[in-house]
Amino acid sequence: MSLLETLLKSMTSSSSLDTMSRRTGGNNDQMAALITAALPILLRALTANASTKSGAESLQQALTEHTETGSVAEQFETADIDDGARILQHILGSNSSSVMNGLSRQSGLSNDQVGSALGALAPVLLNSLSAASNRAPAQPQKPPIDLSDGIDASDIMGFMQMMSQAQGGAPQRRPQNQASFDGSDLLGLLSMLK
């Protein structure tokens, strides 16, 4: 199962949708439509931001600060909307308004409801990525990124390892059969999620 499928499954479970609907005043169908449309956009934007060294460092720092491990429904319930708004502004930048407007039209929710829902979704997404990167087993004999099975937790772990190497200064030797990879490549990889 790809990372996107895993995230969608947990974030669109009935308990997660019930919680989001209560928080925003929307209904479960609207929440499911919003989350299904928003997750690929947010993942692509995160990847684009992480394609630079400073962006990768910023993402790694954000993941170390978002380590909540409760159920997704619980995380939606307790998510700090203000923190989520800051995350969204950082991820989406000047595209925030157009993304919100598009998601509002697509989901049938008002812009305020979309803002509230995404404000809860953003920290939960970072918690999920942080947990996935921490759970992924290290497999040194394999390339750090293997997209033959879609994007999954081990790919995120590989990406995180590469960010750590980029920050560490001295490059680590890589086996000859292991492909070179930098953060900018992840944007292309996430485009496969369409």
Summary of the structure (lengths in Angstrom):
residues: 194
radius of gyration: 16.7
end to end distance: 15.0
largest distance: 54.6
contacts: 600
relative contact order: 0.18
helix: 74%
strand: 0%
